[in-house]
């Protein structure tokens, strides 16, 4: 079925089956109305599913890609296989097995189906087994997946993948899948652990609620009172008739101490409102949030950094931090991370950067360095946009988030100046020795500020100083890399680092045939200690 026809079919299906209180006058679910009517709020991965459904994939037009010289010390590997007519995979997550660091799992949105590509490697990223998996409700109805997140739990020797499940009825859920064989097989989609859902036990659906941007963390500290606890942060969008406007969108967290392997759907979850519902707050305020990043530190406390973001635009005026020392049951008063005059968000309410169609948000990353007791927070900063474009900034905290350092630019040239043109999609990881590794997208080598390369950086002193290098062997044009619109390449990339092997994993459009398919793949650079 052509994607345009499939889109009309699904809209018709949703209009027929949606609960009356959940739809606009024409029967279209409120989350779709929100995406159609407002430039931000619900995340880009959800928006991209509608764009993909509307795409015409009946013809394929060739498009040239821009290649860079090969470097002998680089080994770029395409991790994913693809469908017969290649379609995009994007927005990556990755984690490795600490007991066997050559074993890692990566995940990405997949448009061959409705869900995910999941890759498993047992040789440090040199080769990957590909699994294509679509989420379903417990009754077997197909739904779309988005916002992949991956962790490894030492306590039960298992990988976990988190996903959204939406676009059916209109059910909105956050789900978790489990693998105990290194990522080769996974939970049956109808038996996913349901973190939270807008469907009640009587099967009624409250589609004024849409759950978004879920991220996983796990307590891998054997001495912690909550050893093995899994945490999932997410954003609760509340929408109003008839337009789908969101009047509040707070950060929340769910946690569980056990996801049974045979039937993960029997897992029991507890829930905490990190930021409470506040229907009276409009726009920026305590109930307007996005980008909740969870990290468990070496004391077993749950650290969460998040952006204050308007519920109906992509504008982020500030970033905050909070901490739970009781296993996610309660949280400290929030502390603002950014300092006056040191941060500016993208002025575009759609998060577009110059010369590129894709939405490219703030994409923060939070990690904990156990060797120094230090938290590190990286993000896209447009403070010096007129001079050096969008930069990657870093702030650190040595007192578990009570205070934060000044913002420092880490996307630098060889002369320690801020790199020209745009840098975006940072992600951080810390290895066992306390070396901090970062990955981001970079336009510095293209005078037109369009072609993307992947840069990787290393700090051996806790983020004080950095060395960095281009790890991609080809540049690519994001405008040719998502169906006809070129409007989505994910919201983030990923890196997971150990002393023995490093896994930088990113979306890459070097193999795109151009519009209307806009093909992207998932790439890594093989980095195994000799």
N, C-alpha and C positions, 0 to 999 in steps of 0.2 A: 504494500500500500504506500503510495507517495506520502511524503511527510506532511504536505499541506492538507491532504485529505484526512490523514490520520489525526491531525490537529483538530479539524472540524468534527471528526467522529468523537474524539475524547471530550471536547467541549460540550457536544450534544449529550454524551453519556453523563457528564457531570451535572449538566442542567437538569436531567431527568431524575437523578438519584440523590442530589444534595438535599440536606435538611432545609426546610423553608427558612429558618432563621439564619442560615449560613450564606445566602446568596443574594445578589443584587436582583433588581426587578427582572432582568433577562435570564436569570437562572445561572449566571456565571459565578463561581465561588469567589469569595471576597479576596483571597490571596492573589488570584489572577487580576482582579480589579486593582488591587494595590500595585502590582507590578506594572499594569498598563497606565496607571494615572500618576504615579509618583516616581521621581528619578532615583530614589534610594530607599533605604530601610531594609526590606527583605533582600538577602544577599544575591550576588551576581550569578552564582551557580544555579539558583532557582530560576532567575530571569532567563538564563541561557537555555534552559530546557524549552521554554516557549519559542525562543528564536530558532532553535534547532528544528522544532516541529514545523515551523513555517517555511523552512528552507526547501528549495527545489533541488533535489539531488539527481535529476534525470539526465543531466549532461555534466561533463567534466571538462573544464578548460585548463590547459597547462599554464604554469607560471614559473618563472625562473627563481631560483634561490641564490642568495649571495654566499659564496664560500670564502672562508679564510684559509690561509696556509695551514697545513697540518703540522703538529708539533710531536716530535718523537716520544716525548714523555707523557702524552695524553692518550687515553684509550676510551673514547666515547663509545658507549654501547646502547643500542636501542633495546629497552627491557621488554616491551610489549610485543606480542603478535597482534594481528588485526583481523577485521572481517574481510570478506572477499572484495568488496569495494571499501577501501580504507576510509574510516571516519574518525573524528577527533577523540583523543584521550587527553585529559588535562587535569590540573589541580592535584598536586602530589602530596603524599604522606609516606613516611618510611620509619621503620624501627628494626633493630637487630636483636638477636638472642644473646644476652650476656654470657651464657654458658657455652655458646658456639657462635662466635662473632662472624663466622663466614656465612651464617644463616640469617637472612633478613627478609622482611616482607614490605613491599611497597603497594600503594593503592592509588587509584586515580578515577575521576569521572570517566565514563565510557559512553559514547554515543552510537556504537554499534548496537547496543541494547538500550536499556533504560537505567542502568545502574553503574557498576564498577568494573574496571580491570583491576585484578589483584595479581601481583607478581611475587614469586618466591625464588630466592637464590640460596644455594648451598656452597657456592665457591667465591664468595666475596663480590658478587655483582658481575662476574664474567658472563654467566648465562642465567636465564630466568625462565621459570615455568609460568605460563599465563593462565589465569582463571578469569572467566567472565561471569559475573554474578549480578542478578537483578533482585532488588528487594521486593518483598510481598507482605501483605498483611497476614494476620494469623488465619484468615479465612481463604487465603490463596489469591487475593486480588493483587494484580500487578501495580506497583507504584514506582515512582522515580527515586533514584538515589542522588545524593549531592553532599559536598563537604566531607570528603574522606579524612579519616583520622585513624592512626595505627599506634598501638603500644604493645609491649611484651611484659607479661606478668611472671616474675620469677617464682612467686609462691605456687602457682599451678602450672608452670611451664607451658604457657599458652600465649599465642598472639591474639589480639582483639582488634577488630575493625569497627568503627562507628559510622553510621550513615543516617541521613534523613530518609523518610518514606512519606511521599506526598503525591498529590495529583489523582487520587482515587477517592471518590465519593463526596466530599473532599476530606479524607482522613489526613491528619498530620501527625507523624510519629518520629521519635528518635529511636533507632535500633542499634544493637551491638551483636556482631557475629564472632564466633570463637573458632580457633584452630589449634589442635594439639599435636600436629605432625609437621610443624615448621612452615605452615602456610599452604600446604598442598590441597587440603580439603577443609571445608568450612561448614558451619551451622546451616541446616536446611533453612531456606528463606522463610518458610512458614513457622519456624520455631525460634525466630530471633528473640533475643532479650529485649523487651519493650521498655525503654528507659522512661518514656512519657508519651502519652497519646491524648488526642482530643476526642476519642471515642469512649463513651461511658460503658459500664457493664451491661446496660440495657440496649446497647448498640446505637444510641443516639449520638450525633456528632455535633460538637460545638465548633463550627468552622469560622467563628469570629477569632479563633486562636490558631496561630501558625508558629511552629517551632523551627528554629533556624540556627545555623552555624554551630554545630555540636563539635566538641573537642574532648579527647580522652586523656586521662592521666592515671597513674597507678602508683601505689605505695610499695616500692621494692626494698624498703628498709627492714631487715629481719628483726631489729630491736624495737620497731615502732609498735604501739598498741593497736594500730590499724594496718598491720602488715597484710598485703594482698588486696587492700580495698581499691576498687575501681571508682573513678570519678568521671562524670560527664558534665561539662558546662554547656549551656545552650542559651539562646535568646527566645523569649516568649513575646511574640508579636500579637497584640490585641487590635482587631480591625473593626471598623464601623461601617454600617450601611449609609448610603448605597455605593460609595466610591472605593471602599477598602482602605480608607485612611486609617493609619495606626495612631491611637491616642496614648499608648504606652508600650514599651518594649524592653523589659528589664532582663538582667542577667540572672540565671538560675543554675542550680547544680543538683545532680542526682548522684547517689552513691550506693554501692552494694558490696558485700563481702564474699559473694559466691555467685558465679554463673555456672550452673551445672552443665557439664559437657554433653550429656545425652539429651537434655531438653533445656536449653538456655531460656526458653520462654517462661520457665518457672522461677526465674530469678526475682528476688524481692528488692525493690528500690526505695530508698528514702529520698526526700526532696527538701531543698532549702532555697528560699528566695534570697539570693545574695543582695539583690536590689529589689525592694518590694513593689508590687503593683501600685501604680499611682495614676488613676484615671484623670485626675485633675491637672497633671503636668502635661503641657503641650510643647512639642519641639524639644529643644535642649533642656535637660533637667535630670533629676535623679532617676527617672524611669526610661530615659533614652540611652540605650547601650548597644554595643556590638563588640566583636572581637574579644571574647572572654577566653584568655589563655590560661589553662590550669597546669601547675607544676607542683610536685611533692618534693619538699626539701629533706635534708638528711635527719631532721628531727621528727619527720612524719607529719608535719603541718602541710596544709594545702594552701599554696600561694596562687592568687588569681590576679592577673593584670587585664584591664579592659579599657576600651575607648568609650567616652561619652559621645554618642552619635545620634543625630536626629533620627526620629523614627520613620521619616518620609523622604529624607535626602541622605546623601552619603557624606555629609559634613561632620567632621570630628573636631570639636573645639578643644578637647582635653583628653588626658589619659589618666586612669586611676589604678590603684592597687589595694587589695584587701587580703586578709589571711585568716585561716581557720586553724585553731590548735586543738579542736575537738572532733576531728574527722569529718568536717563538712557540716556539722549541726548548726554552727553559728559563725559569724564573721566579724572581724574588727571594723572599726570605722574606716571608710575609704581615705586613702592618702593620694593626693595628686602627684603624678610622676613628673610631668613636664613642668618647666619653670617659666615665669614671665619672660617674654621676649626670646625664648629659645626654641619654639616650635610653631610652625604654621602648617595647617592642613592644605591640601589641594583646594584651590578656590572653586573648582568645578564641582557642582552638586551631583554630578554623575561619575566623578572620579576618573575623568579622562585626562591624559597628559598630552603635550604637544606632539603632533605628527602621528598619533596612534589612535585607532578606533576603540581598542579594548578598554574596558574599565579596569583601572589599576589602583586599588585602594591602599590604605595606610599599611595593612598587612603586618601588624606587630608580631614579635616573637619574644617569648620569655623562657629563660633557662636558669638552672641553679648550679653553681660551681661548688661542689662539696669540699674541694681542697682549700678553698678560701672562705667558705661560708658566704658566698656572694651571689646575688641575683643580677642578671643582665637582661636588659629590655631594649630591643632594636625595632626600628620602624622607619617608614618613609617620611621625610621631612622636607617641606617646601619653603622653609624660611628664607633660603637664598636662591629661590627659583630664578630670579632675574640674572643671576651670576653663574650658577653651576647647575641649574635645573633641580630636579628632585634628588635629594641626597639620602643616604642611609645614616641615621643617627643612632647612638648608643648611650644609655644611661645605666648606672649600676647602683646597687644598694648593698651595704655590708652589715645592716642591722635588720634584716628580714622585712625590708620594705618600709620601715618607719621614716627614712630619709633617702633621698636619691641624689646622685651626682649631677653635675651640669651635663648638658647634651654635648656630645662630641661626634663629629662626622668621621665615619670609618670607611666610606667609599672614596678612596684617595688615589692620586697619581703618584708616580715615583718621586716627585718633589714634595710630597705630603700636602699638596693642595687638593681641595675638593674636586672630584672628578667632574669633567664637563658633561653637559646634557643629563639625561635622566637615569637614575638607579631606583629600583623598586623590587618588591617581593623578597624582603630579607627573611632568613631563618637561621637560628642559632643551635649549636650543640656543643656540649662539653665532654671531653673524653676523661678517662679515669685519672690521667695525670694532671688534669686541670687546664689543658690546652683548649682554647675556645675556637670553634670553627664556625664560619658564617658562609652563607650562599646568598646571592641576589642576582637579579637581571640587570643588564647594563647596556646603555646606548652610547657609551663614550666614544667608541671607534667609528661611529657613523655620523658624519657631519649633518645628515638630514634628521638625526635623532629618531630614527625609526627601527633600524635593524637591531635585533636583540642578540646578545651573547650572555653566557652565564659566567659569573665571577665567583671565586671562592677565596676566603680570607682566613688567616690564622693569627691568633694572639697567644703568646706563651706567657703573658704577664697579666692575665685576668681582664683583658680588654683595654689596657692602657695604650698599647701600640699594636700595629697590625702590618702584616705582609699580605699581599693579595695577588692573584693571577687569574687570567682568563682560562677557564678549563674547557671551553667549548671549541670544537674544531670546525664549526660552521655557524654563520649568522643567519637569521631568518626574520621574515616580515610578519608581524602579528596581524596585519591587515589582510593577509592571504590565508589566515590560519584558524578561522572558525566559520564554516559555511560561507554564505554570501556577505554577512555583515562584518566579519572580522572583529566581533565585539566582545569575545570572551576567550581568555587563555588560562582561566582559573583565577583564584584569589590569592594563591600562595604556592611556594615551592617547599622543599624539605631537605634536611641533611641530618644524618645520624652518624656520630663519630665515636670510635673507640681507639685504644692504643694501637690495635692491629689492623683495622680496616675502617675506611670512611665511605659513607654512602651519600653523596650528593645526588639528588633526584629532582629532575625538572621537566616541565613541558617544553617540547621542542618542535618547531614547524619546518625544519629543514627539508622534509620530504613532502611538503604539501604540493598537490597538483594545482593549487589555486582555487578560486571560487568556481562552482558553488560548494564544493566539499570542505575546503578549508582544513585539510588534514593536519593534525598534530599527533606526536607520539611522546612516549615517556623515555627519557634518556638518563643515563648515569655516566660518570667517569670512574673507571676502575682504579681504586687506590688501596692497595694492600701493602702492608709493611713488609720489607724484604728481610 
